[in-house]
């Protein structure tokens, strides 16, 4: 349904850890905006070895990385201090555009060479889409979530149904397309 297209990600994939970052770099992407909870780690968890190694890898590839979160500063800062190689914006008000544009300004990137990675359609993906930034939706790491997110997931399931139906079979198998 066309009404849901504003929520469609550019790519839908299993995990932030399975993304071809070398391929993104080769296509000219230079900035990555990440959500934290259920995108990189379980809700409220500290950065684990995988997250730390991912941020080191991204730094080695020359990416500028931002954490954009609706969480309060202590949560976001504690994660950022563990992964380093990035800056953060807390209480971002996603899906508002302001945090996305501020992230690009801090990274020195623009819409055409920045990508957003998150686990929620109505915050991470919709905010990126509203800001003109390609978006990658990942499946949530943990099934256990706060009650307000559980309700949003039910609505997301409807949008994802129409998203998957709108894709051609080869696009779905490849997890969507990035220009």
Beta strands, then each sheet from edge to edge (+ up, - down):
strand 1: 11-13
strand 2: 31-34
strand 3: 64-68
strand 4: 87-89
strand 5: 114-118
strand 6: 134-138
sheet 1: 1+ 6+ 5+ 2+ 3+ 4+
end
